[in-house]
Amino acid sequence: MTRERWIALFRFGFALLGLVGLTAQYLYNVANIPDYKPANFFSFFTVESNIIAVVALFISALYAWRGNLPRWVHYLRGAATIYMTVTGITYSLLLRNVEVDTAVPWVNLVLHYIIPIVMIVDWLIDLPPFRIRVGQAMIWLLYPILYLAYSLIRGPIVDWYPYPFLDPRPEGYVPVIVTSIAIAIGALILAVVMSWTTRIRMHFEKQ
């Protein structure tokens, strides 16, 4: 079996694991939380980023099985990798002891730890065969910015925020802004680093 097909199987397997984890958590919430609002489930960055990761893994697996990934698929993989890395780091630093709608222990492990690591490994073992410049990598930051705007606009309307650090009700907007800027800087650094990694494959292929 070719290397590309082994990578495809790796991606298929973890795409399935992520999908099962998301589905299990949703069904658990619906069954155990009175008057559960599905819109809240899909308003967590963890859930949205894992959905993106599952889609990216599945699509890139299909193309890897065929032997060639289009350029846009590599951009999708890069986006999923950044979002999942932000998810994993933010959860570990700010949310590990906070209830964030992942009460099922194995699901929490999958969504906050396993899939983020998988996306990083997947990126590094199959770097794009072309350079992604820093300016081009900035497009990956558009979704987190839109997510922040969505959360802050929706929050007052439904009187609910997905994460404590996005909730201005206890201490106002200053802590929200400070934390959001810190996370944004982290995401920016990740985008720059990932842009830099695309030079590695080109460097070795030129030798």
C-alpha positions as CSV (number, residue, x, y, z in Angstrom):
1,M,0.0,0.0,0.0
2,T,1.3,3.5,-0.8
3,R,2.2,6.1,1.7
4,E,-0.7,8.3,0.5
5,R,-3.2,5.5,1.2
6,W,-1.8,4.9,4.7
7,I,-2.3,8.6,5.4
8,A,-5.8,8.3,3.9
9,L,-6.7,5.5,6.3
10,F,-5.3,7.5,9.2
11,R,-7.5,10.4,8.3
12,F,-10.6,8.3,7.7
13,G,-10.1,6.7,11.1
14,F,-9.8,9.9,13.1
15,A,-12.6,11.6,11.1
16,L,-14.9,8.8,12.2
17,L,-13.7,9.1,15.8
18,G,-14.3,12.9,15.8
19,L,-17.8,12.4,14.2
20,V,-18.7,9.7,16.8
21,G,-17.5,12.0,19.6
22,L,-19.5,15.0,18.4
23,T,-22.6,12.8,17.9
24,A,-22.3,11.1,21.3
25,Q,-22.0,14.4,23.1
26,Y,-24.9,16.0,21.3
27,L,-27.2,13.0,22.1
28,Y,-26.0,12.9,25.7
29,N,-26.9,16.6,26.1
30,V,-30.3,16.2,24.5
31,A,-31.1,13.2,26.7
32,N,-29.8,14.6,30.0
33,I,-30.2,18.4,30.0
34,P,-33.8,19.7,30.4
35,D,-35.0,22.1,27.6
36,Y,-31.6,21.7,25.9
37,K,-31.0,24.2,23.1
38,P,-29.2,22.6,20.1
39,A,-28.2,26.1,18.9
40,N,-26.0,26.4,22.0
41,F,-24.2,23.1,21.3
42,F,-23.3,24.4,17.8
43,S,-22.2,27.7,19.2
44,F,-19.1,26.3,21.0
45,F,-15.8,26.9,19.2
46,T,-14.8,23.4,20.2
47,V,-17.8,21.9,18.4
48,E,-17.4,24.1,15.3
49,S,-13.7,23.5,15.1
50,N,-14.1,19.8,15.5
51,I,-16.7,19.8,12.7
52,I,-14.3,21.6,10.5
53,A,-11.6,19.1,11.4
54,V,-13.8,16.1,10.7
55,V,-14.7,17.6,7.3
56,A,-11.0,18.4,6.5
57,L,-9.9,14.9,7.5
58,F,-12.6,13.2,5.5
59,I,-12.0,15.3,2.3
60,S,-8.3,15.1,2.5
61,A,-8.5,11.3,3.0
62,L,-10.6,10.9,-0.1
63,Y,-8.0,12.9,-2.2
64,A,-5.1,11.2,-0.5
65,W,-6.6,7.8,-1.5
66,R,-6.7,9.0,-5.1
67,G,-3.1,10.1,-4.8
68,N,-3.3,13.9,-5.1
69,L,-4.6,16.8,-2.9
70,P,-5.8,20.0,-4.6
71,R,-4.4,23.2,-3.3
72,W,-7.6,24.2,-1.6
73,V,-7.7,21.1,0.4
74,H,-4.3,22.0,1.9
75,Y,-5.7,25.4,2.9
76,L,-8.7,23.6,4.5
77,R,-6.3,21.3,6.4
78,G,-4.3,24.4,7.6
79,A,-7.4,26.1,8.8
80,A,-8.6,23.0,10.7
81,T,-5.1,22.5,12.3
82,I,-5.0,26.1,13.6
83,Y,-8.6,26.0,15.0
84,M,-8.0,22.6,16.7
85,T,-4.7,23.8,18.1
86,V,-6.4,26.9,19.5
87,T,-9.1,24.6,20.9
88,G,-6.6,22.3,22.7
89,I,-4.4,25.1,24.1
90,T,-7.3,27.3,25.2
91,Y,-9.1,24.4,26.9
92,S,-5.9,23.3,28.7
93,L,-5.1,26.8,29.9
94,L,-8.5,28.3,30.6
95,L,-11.3,25.7,30.6
96,R,-10.0,22.4,32.0
97,N,-12.0,22.8,35.2
98,V,-15.0,24.5,33.6
99,E,-18.2,22.9,32.4
100,V,-18.2,23.5,28.6
101,D,-20.8,21.0,27.5
102,T,-18.5,18.0,27.3
103,A,-19.5,16.0,30.3
104,V,-18.8,12.7,28.8
105,P,-15.1,12.0,29.7
106,W,-14.0,10.1,26.6
107,V,-15.7,12.7,24.4
108,N,-13.9,15.4,26.2
109,L,-10.6,13.6,25.6
110,V,-11.3,13.2,21.9
111,L,-12.5,16.7,21.2
112,H,-10.0,18.7,23.3
113,Y,-6.9,16.5,23.1
114,I,-6.9,13.7,20.6
115,I,-8.2,15.6,17.5
116,P,-6.0,18.6,18.1
117,I,-2.9,16.4,18.3
118,V,-4.1,14.4,15.2
119,M,-4.4,17.6,13.1
120,I,-0.9,18.8,14.0
121,V,0.5,15.3,13.2
122,D,-1.5,15.2,10.0
123,W,-0.2,18.6,8.9
124,L,3.5,17.7,9.6
125,I,3.4,14.3,7.9
126,D,1.9,15.7,4.7
127,L,3.0,19.3,4.3
128,P,1.7,21.2,1.3
129,P,3.9,20.8,-1.8
130,F,3.8,24.6,-2.2
131,R,4.6,27.6,-0.1
132,I,1.8,29.4,1.9
133,R,3.0,32.9,2.5
134,V,2.3,34.6,5.8
135,G,-0.1,37.0,4.1
136,Q,-2.0,34.1,2.6
137,A,-2.1,32.3,6.0
138,M,-3.9,35.3,7.5
139,I,-7.1,34.1,5.8
140,W,-7.2,31.3,8.4
141,L,-7.8,33.9,11.1
142,L,-11.1,35.1,9.6
143,Y,-13.2,32.4,11.1
144,P,-12.1,33.0,14.7
145,I,-12.8,36.7,14.3
146,L,-16.2,36.0,13.0
147,Y,-16.8,33.5,15.8
148,L,-15.9,36.1,18.4
149,A,-18.3,38.6,16.8
150,Y,-21.1,36.0,16.6
151,S,-20.7,35.0,20.3
152,L,-20.7,38.6,21.6
153,I,-23.7,39.6,19.5
154,R,-25.7,36.4,20.2
155,G,-24.8,36.4,23.9
156,P,-27.0,39.3,25.0
157,I,-29.8,38.2,22.8
158,V,-30.1,34.7,24.3
159,D,-28.6,35.5,27.7
160,W,-25.9,32.8,27.2
161,Y,-22.3,32.7,26.4
162,P,-20.3,29.5,25.4
163,Y,-17.3,30.3,27.6
164,P,-16.7,32.3,30.8
165,F,-13.9,34.4,29.2
166,L,-16.5,35.6,26.6
167,D,-19.1,36.5,29.2
168,P,-19.0,40.2,30.0
169,R,-21.7,40.0,32.6
170,P,-19.5,39.4,35.7
171,E,-16.8,41.9,35.2
172,G,-17.5,43.8,32.0
173,Y,-15.9,43.8,28.5
174,V,-12.3,44.6,29.5
175,P,-11.4,41.0,30.6
176,V,-13.2,39.7,27.5
177,I,-11.2,42.0,25.2
178,V,-7.9,41.1,27.0
179,T,-8.4,37.4,26.8
180,S,-9.7,37.6,23.2
181,I,-6.6,39.6,22.1
182,A,-4.3,37.0,23.9
183,I,-6.0,34.2,22.0
184,A,-5.9,36.1,18.7
185,I,-2.1,36.7,19.2
186,G,-1.7,33.0,19.8
187,A,-3.6,32.1,16.6
188,L,-1.6,34.7,14.7
189,I,1.6,33.0,15.9
190,L,0.3,29.6,14.9
191,A,-0.6,30.9,11.4
192,V,3.0,32.3,11.0
193,V,4.5,29.1,12.2
194,M,2.4,27.0,9.8
195,S,3.3,29.3,7.0
196,W,6.9,28.7,7.8
197,T,6.5,24.9,7.9
198,T,5.4,25.0,4.2
199,R,9.0,26.1,3.4
200,I,10.4,22.8,4.8
201,R,9.1,20.5,2.2
202,M,10.1,22.9,-0.6
203,H,13.6,23.1,0.9
204,F,14.2,19.4,0.9
205,E,12.7,18.9,-2.5
206,K,15.1,21.4,-4.0
207,Q,18.1,19.4,-2.6
